[in-house]
Amino acid sequence: MDASSRFFFGLERKNGQKRLIHSMRSDTGQILSESTDIRRHAVGFYSSLFQSELGEEQEVSHGFYEGLPKVEQESSAELEADVSLDELHTALQSMENGKAPGIDGLLVEFYKTMWSVMGEDLLMVLRDSLTGGQLPLSCRRAVLTLLPKKGDLMEIKNWRPVSLLCTEYKLLSKVLATRLREVMGQVIHRDQTYCVPDRLVSDNVFLIRDFLDISSALGLETGVISIDQEKAFDRVEHQYLWKTLEAFGFSPGLIAKIKALYSNIESVLKINGGLSAPFKIQRGIRQGCSLSGMLYSLAFEPLLHRLRAGISGVSVPGCITPFKLSAYADDLVIFINKQEDINVLVENVGRFALISSAKVNWGKSAALTVGKLSSRLILPGGLHWKKGGFKYLGVFLGDETFKSKNWENVLEKAQGRLKKWKWIVPNMS
């Protein structure tokens, strides 16, 4: 291990400065510069974001789950079995050291060191908690830390909330995630690649790239619509999630275990080293939990299922099945060449919003046309057809000119990084 030096201390100070929020803009446009004011504004934003918007049961959900695939009965029985000591220990050994702890301050390293002393006691506590349907307060309370996204960082919406969860919670969620991962392929269609074993994000990129290239080469009039979900993970309603798990045929025992992870949960917001008072979390999937990715894929799948059933898609010569959609988590692309398919998209996105509180960010969505398709199809949400290409999952896709953007400044960036390391290495000692 490298010894601490002035360089490392300077680097840590620099990283610490990046995590500070020096000022923020309020809803009225006022500039907030005091940490207490910034924290109050942020707590108000996230308290509202994580507050349920669902009212009484709405008829709009009727039929939305129709035709969903079911988990095999044998797998379902295995999923709801009691958590075992071996499962907990395996989960613990797979966790990385050096990660930030939850609110109780107990690190993964502590449990690894003390496992022979307290492993069985921890198992008993977790089993009792699952039986009672609620975890201890330290497990239910997360520290919400904010990471900067793209855009104006004076706006609180451009910060990503990540939940720092206690190790006991992460152990339990990892055990359940290991079980759930084995059956994801049974219920999630192959065109959704997020958090499903043996599926890669590159599958989505290559599919869309090939579709655009073939459409252009054959002179087809086609288009793609890229749909962006606003605060996708944070807006998932818990009641909707439980109904969705039931619709997939997951057993009551497994659903009860997952419910226990979300029962009476709350968060405290950490800004500039200070913690806020706790506030309730009524919706949202906790990013930082091992289950989060799979739970979101399951929550999003009913919408994708309705779209597959409702749209015709685009038939391409030489392909057996039409192109309909491609999804990586909430990053959804629809292949279209008919107004009827756009109408089906709008209808089902609207129904999905009513039953799950999802919200499309049309301002960050995009529509790309190949050929003269734009002259006869009407787009939703104020979208306009564009030509050339669009950026999807960090990759520029489209015609050759647009795809060449993937290689812009690559050499300059590599040279800059080498130059940086030439300066760093002599200063590390």
N, C-alpha and C positions, 0 to 999 in steps of 0.2 A: 504494500500500500504506500502511495506517495505521501511524504511528510507534508504537513501544512506549511504554506509559504505565503509571502505577501501577495503573490499572484492569485492563489486560491481564495484568500480572504477578500481580495478586491473583486473577484468574480462573484463571490457570494453576495457581497454588498450590491453589486450591479443587478443580480437576479432578484434580490429583495426589493430593489426600487421598482422593478417591472411589476411586482405584485401589489404595489401601492396604488390607491386611487386618490389622486391629488385634488380632483374637482369633478363635479357632475352637474348635469343640467336637470332641473326639476321639471315637473309637468307644466308649470307656468312659464318656463324659460329662464328662471332665476338660476344663476351659477352658485352652486354649493361648494364651499371649500373647507368647512369644518368637518372633521371626521364624524362627529355626532349627527350633523345634518345629513351627511352622505349616507350614514348607516340607517338613519330614520327613513330616508327616501327609498333606499334599497329594500328595507324590510317591508315597506308599504307595497312596493312593486311585487315582491315575491309572495307576500301574504295573499295578494289578490290573484297572482298567477296560479298558486296552488290551492285556491278555493274552488270547490266544486261548482259547476254551472248547471248541472243537471237538475231538473225539476222532477215532477212525478213521472211515472212510467208513460212513455209515449208510444202510440200505435205505429209510429214510423219504423220501429225496430222489427215489426212483424214481417217475417219472411227474409230478413236480411242475412240470417245465418243458414238459410236453406241450402242443402247440398254440400255443406262443409265436410271434408274427410274426418274420420274418427280415429282416435288412438286405438291400437289393437288391445284387446282385453287383457292379454297376458302382460303386455308392457304396462298397462294401467295399474295392475296389481303390484308390480315391482316398484312403481313410482311412489306409491303411498306407504311403503313399508317404514317401520320405525328407523330413525337415524341410528347408525351403529357407531361403535367406538373406532372401528377400523376406517370407516368413511371419514370421520372427523380427523383422524390422524393423517390419512392420505391427503385430505384437503389442506391440512396445516403444512405438511412437508412440501406441497406444491406452491405455497405462497412465498413471494419474494421478500427478502429482508430489506430493511431500509425504507419502508413505506410509511407515510404519515399515519399516525394513530387516530382513533376516534376521540370522542370527548372524554373518555376515561383515561386516556394516555397510555394504555397498555399496548405494547408493540407485539408484532408477530414473534420477534425473537424471544420475548418473555414466555410465551406459551410453548415455543419449541424447547426452551430450557427447562421449564417446569412441567412438561407434559406427563412425565412418569408420576408426579406428585398429584396433579389436579385434573388429569384427563378424564377420569371416570366421574369426578364431581361436575365438571363442565357438561359432560353428556347428560347427567341427571337433570341439571338446571335447564338445558335446552329442551329435553324431552318434556319436562313439566311445563315449560313455557308453551310448547306446541300443543300440549293437551289443553291448557287453559286458553289458548287462542291469542296470546299476547306476550311479547318479549319484555324483559326488564327495561326500566326507563333508560338506562345507559345504552341499551341496544336500539331503543326506539328513537332516541334523540341523535340527530346527525349534525355535524358542523358543515355548514354550507360555505364553500369557498368559491371565489369567482375567478374565472380565467378569461382573458381578453379574446374576443373574436374579431372578425373583420368589421370595418365600419367605424363610425364615430364613437369613441370610447367615453365621450361625455354622456352618452345615452346608456342607461342601465340595461336596456334590452340587448346591447351588443356585448354583454358579458355572459359567459356560460357558467351556470351553477353546477358544481360537482360536490357530491355528498361524501364527506369523510366519515366513514362508519367504523364502529368499534370492531375489534378483531373477532369477537364472538359472533356478531351478526354476519361478518364476511365468511367465517367458517361454515355457518349454517347455510347461507345462500350458495356457497360453493358446492356443498354436498348436493343440494337440490338441483343446482345447475348441471352438475355432472350427470345426474339421473335424467334430467329433461333433455339434455343434448342428444341422448341416444334415440329419442323418438321424434325429434324435430323434422326429420326427413319424411316421416309418415304423414304429417299434416300440412307442411309448408311446401307449396308448389315449387318446381325447379326454377321458375323465373324470379323467385326471391332468393337472394344469395346470402343475406345478412344473418350471421350466427347460426348457420346450418352446416354441419360437418361436410367436408369434401366439396364445398362451394366457395368460389373465390370472387372477389370484387372485379377481377380482370375479366371474368365471364361476362359481366354486364357491359364493360367497356368494349370488348371485342364484338359482342353481339350488335351493339348500336353502330359501331364503326363499320362492320360488314354490311349491315342493313343500308346504311347511307351510301356506301361505295357501290353496292349492287344496284340500288335504285337509280343512282346517277349513271352507271354504265349501261343499264337497260332502258334508260329514258322513262322510268316510271314516274307518275305524279303521286308522290307520297309526302308524308310529313311526320314529325315527332313533336309531342308536347311533353315538356319536362315540368313536373309539378313539385313545388317546394312547400313543405308543411311548416307552419310557424310554431316554434317551440314544441316540436313533435313529441319528445319524450315527456316533457313537463305537463302537457295538456291531457294525457291519457286518464280518463275517469276510472277510478277503481271498480265501481259497480259494473261498468261496461267490460272491464278486463275479466272480472269473475264470470260474467255471463258468457264471454267468449271462450274461456277455458271449459266451461260446461258444454258449450256447443261443439267443441272439438272432442268431447267424450272423456276428458280427464276426470279421474275419480274424485269424489268429495274429499277423500283423505288427503290427496295431494293439494287440491285447491285450498283446503283448510290450513295446510302448512304454509303455503305462499301468502294466504291472507294474514297469518300471524306476523309475517314480516312487515306488513303494511297496516296493522291494527294500531290505531291511536298514535301514529308516528308524528314527530315534530322535528323542527330544525332550529338551530341558532345560526345567525349569519356572521361570518368572520370578515371584517373589513379593517385594513390597516392595523392588524394586531388585536383589535377589540372584538368582543362578542356581543351580539344583540340578545334581547330577551327571547325565549323560545316562542315559536308560532306553529300552529297546526298545519299539517300537510294532508289535504283532503283528496288530492289527485296527483298524478305524475308518477313516472317510473324513475327510481333513484339511480342516477348515473354514478357508478362507483360500486354498485352491487353486481355480483357475478351473473345474476339472473336477468339483468336489465335488457340486454340485447335480445335475448330469446323472448322475453315477455313482450317487447315491442313488436318483433316480427309476428308473434301470435296475434297481437292486438290489431295489426295492420292487415293481416291476411284476409279477413272477411270482406274488406273493400276490394282487394285484388281479386278475390273469388267472384264477386259480383261483376267486376269489369270483364273478367275472362268470359263469363257467361253471357254478357250483354253486348259486347262489341264484336264486330266482324273481323277486325284487324286488317292486315295487308297481306295479300297472297303474292308470293314471289316465285317466278318460274324456277323449277328445280327443287323447291322446298315443299315437303309434304304438308306441314301445318303452317297456317298464317302467323305472321308476327303480330302479337297483341300488346304485350307489355314487358317491361324489365324493371326490377326493383332491387335496390340495395338499401335496407332499412326504409326510411321514408322518402328516399330519392327515387321517384317514380317517373318512368318514361312510357308514354303511350304511342303506339304506331297507328296512324290513321290515314285514311283517304276518303272518308265519307262524313257528311254532316251528322248523320244518324249516330255515328260513334262518338262524336263530340257531345251530342245531346245526352247519350248514355253516361258519359264521363261526368258531365255536370250534375245530372240527376243523382248518381250514386255518391259522388263527393259530397253533395248536399245532405243526403240521408246519413252518411257516415259522420258528418259534422254534428248532426242533431243527436245521435245516440252515443257519441264518444267525446264530444267537445273539440274534435280536431278542427284545425283552421288552416285553409290554404293561403299561403302568402303569394298572391298573384304577382306582386311586384318583383319577386325573385324567381318566378316561373318563366319559362321561355317556350317559344314555338318556332320550329325550323321547317322550312319547306324545301322539297326537291322538285323541280319542274314548275308548272304554273298552278299548283294547287291553291295558292293563296287567293286567287281571284274568285273562288266560289265557295269557300268555307268561312263561317263566322266563328270567331274564337271567344271564349269566356273571359271574364275578369279583366277586361281591358288589354288583353294580350294582342300583339301584332306579329304577323308572320315576318320572320327574318330569313335571310339567305346567307350562305357561306358556312356557318357552323355555330356551335355553342359549346360551353364548357360544362362537362359532366364528370363528377367525382374527381375533379382536379385535372382532367385531361381535355384538351381541345379536340373536338370531333367535327367533321364536316368535309369540305373540299380540301384540295391539296394546299392551297394558300393558307386556309385557316389552321389545318393540322400542323403546318410548319411552325406555328407559334409554340408548340411543345419543345422546340429546340432553340428558341430564342435565348440568347445570353447564357446558354449552358456552359460554353467554354469560359466565358468571363466569370461565371459563378464558381467554377472549379478552380480557376486561377486565383480568385479572391480568397477561397478557402485555404488553398495551399500557402498563400502569402500570410494569412492569419496564423497558421500553424508554425510557419518559419519564425514568427515573432513570439508565439506562445512557448515553444519548446525551451528556448534559452532562459525564459523567465519562470519556469516551473521549479527550478532548483533553489 
